[in-house]
Amino acid sequence: MVGIPDSEVSLYIFDLHLRGLVIKAMAVIEHELQLHVGVLQTNRRFVSFGSLRKLLFTKPVEVHQSIALAFGCRNSRELSSLLLNFNEARNIAAHHARLWNRNFHFAIPKRFVIQGNARFGSPHSSNSTAAFLAALDQILQNCPPLLELNVELDRLFSSCPIDRAILLRSMGFDVS
């Protein structure tokens, strides 16, 4: 790209691939959520992630509590917080907005932030991309093994010419 510094092009490409990875991960979670809620997409009926999230909480408390436990959450309130954040991240990725150093409106529950991500470090903020990725990885552990998020993230970091520590810090990971 003529006239654009290489670092900006590299960040754009990194973010493009990160958004694609998030869309893949969210597809796995969304499908699992559809199965648990009992709503599947058909050619005639489209159910957005946001609609699915809202539909879940119209079910009896025992149902959303059971689904929360199936996804590794302690309760439906924790699941609700995660799904709000995931919905925002999914929309950011789907609408081609910058994701790699985003601060989200909805916080990831502290428990998921504290556990962090063994491979990349601990997020320093509950609203950071790092917190979102740490929680996403933890929730994916309760889904069919269709995507190894950390392996894919490692590949993405390795393919980017920008220093890994700079990328991780800008995403909100505490890097020593």
C-alpha positions in Angstrom: 0.0 0.0 0.0 1.6 3.1 -1.2 2.3 5.9 1.3 1.2 3.8 4.4 4.0 2.8 6.8 4.7 -0.9 6.9 3.9 -1.1 10.6 0.4 0.2 10.0 -0.2 -2.3 7.2 1.1 -5.1 9.4 -1.3 -4.0 12.2 -4.2 -3.9 9.8 -3.4 -7.4 8.5 -2.9 -8.7 12.1 -6.3 -7.2 13.1 -8.0 -8.6 10.0 -6.8 -12.1 10.9 -7.6 -11.7 14.6 -11.2 -10.7 13.6 -11.4 -13.8 11.4 -10.3 -16.0 14.3 -12.8 -14.4 16.6 -15.6 -15.0 14.1 -14.5 -18.7 13.9 -14.5 -19.0 17.7 -17.8 -17.3 18.1 -19.3 -19.6 15.6 -18.4 -22.6 17.8 -19.8 -20.9 20.9 -22.9 -19.7 19.1 -23.7 -23.2 17.8 -23.3 -24.7 21.2 -25.5 -22.0 22.7 -28.2 -22.8 20.0 -28.1 -26.5 20.9 -28.5 -25.7 24.6 -31.3 -23.2 24.0 -33.0 -25.5 21.5 -32.9 -23.0 18.6 -31.1 -23.9 15.4 -30.7 -21.8 12.3 -32.6 -22.9 9.2 -32.7 -21.5 5.7 -35.9 -19.7 6.7 -35.0 -18.5 10.1 -32.0 -16.6 11.2 -31.2 -16.1 14.9 -28.5 -13.5 15.6 -26.1 -14.0 18.5 -27.8 -11.0 20.3 -31.3 -12.5 19.8 -30.0 -15.9 21.0 -28.5 -14.3 24.1 -31.8 -12.5 24.9 -33.8 -15.7 24.2 -31.7 -17.7 26.6 -32.8 -15.5 29.5 -36.5 -15.8 28.7 -36.2 -19.5 29.7 -36.8 -20.6 33.3 -34.0 -19.9 35.7 -33.1 -23.6 36.0 -32.5 -23.7 32.2 -30.1 -20.7 32.1 -28.4 -21.9 35.3 -27.8 -25.3 33.7 -26.5 -23.7 30.5 -24.2 -21.5 32.5 -22.7 -24.5 34.2 -22.3 -26.3 30.9 -20.2 -23.4 29.6 -18.0 -23.3 32.7 -19.7 -20.4 34.5 -20.7 -20.4 38.1 -24.1 -19.0 37.5 -26.4 -17.4 34.9 -25.3 -13.9 35.9 -21.7 -14.7 35.1 -22.8 -16.2 31.7 -24.9 -13.1 31.0 -21.8 -10.8 31.5 -19.7 -13.0 29.3 -22.3 -13.1 26.5 -22.7 -9.3 26.6 -19.0 -8.9 26.0 -18.9 -11.7 23.4 -21.8 -10.1 21.6 -19.9 -6.8 21.4 -16.7 -8.5 20.2 -18.5 -10.6 17.7 -20.2 -7.4 16.3 -16.9 -5.5 16.2 -15.3 -8.4 14.2 -18.3 -8.9 11.9 -18.5 -5.2 11.0 -14.7 -4.9 10.4 -13.9 -2.5 13.2 -10.5 -2.6 15.0 -10.3 -5.3 17.6 -6.6 -5.8 18.5 -6.4 -3.0 21.1 -10.0 -2.4 21.9 -11.6 -1.5 25.2 -15.0 -3.1 25.5 -18.1 -1.5 27.1 -19.0 -4.7 28.9 -16.5 -6.2 31.4 -15.4 -9.8 31.6 -16.2 -11.3 35.0 -13.1 -11.0 37.3 -12.7 -14.8 37.7 -12.0 -15.2 34.0 -9.6 -12.3 34.0 -7.7 -13.6 37.1 -7.3 -17.0 35.4 -6.0 -15.2 32.4 -4.3 -17.1 29.6 -1.3 -19.3 30.5 0.3 -18.8 27.1 -0.1 -15.1 26.8 -0.3 -13.7 30.3 -2.8 -12.0 32.5 -5.1 -9.3 31.3 -4.6 -6.0 33.2 -8.2 -4.9 32.5 -11.6 -6.6 32.5 -12.6 -4.6 29.4 -9.5 -5.3 27.3 -9.1 -7.5 24.2 -6.8 -9.6 26.4 -9.6 -10.3 28.9 -12.0 -11.1 26.1 -9.5 -13.6 24.5 -8.7 -15.2 27.9 -12.5 -15.7 28.6 -13.1 -16.9 25.0 -10.4 -19.5 25.4 -11.8 -20.6 28.8 -15.3 -21.0 27.4 -14.1 -22.8 24.3 -12.7 -25.5 26.6 -16.4 -26.4 27.3 -17.2 -26.8 23.6 -16.4 -29.4 21.0 -12.7 -29.2 20.2 -13.2 -27.6 16.8 -10.7 -24.8 17.2 -7.5 -24.5 19.2 -7.6 -20.8 19.9 -4.2 -20.4 21.6 -2.5 -22.4 18.8 -4.1 -20.1 16.2 -3.3 -17.0 18.2 0.3 -18.2 18.4 0.5 -18.6 14.7 -1.0 -15.2 14.2 1.5 -13.5 16.5 4.4 -15.4 14.8 3.2 -14.3 11.3 3.2 -10.6 12.3 6.5 -8.7 11.9 5.6 -6.5 14.9 7.2 -7.5 18.1 5.0 -10.0 20.0 5.5 -8.2 23.4 4.2 -4.9 21.8 1.2 -6.6 20.4 0.4 -8.4 23.6 0.8 -5.2 25.7 -1.4 -3.2 23.4 -4.1 -5.9 23.6 -4.0 -5.6 27.4 -1.8 -8.5 28.5 0.7 -7.9 31.3 3.9 -8.8 29.7 7.2 -8.8 31.6 
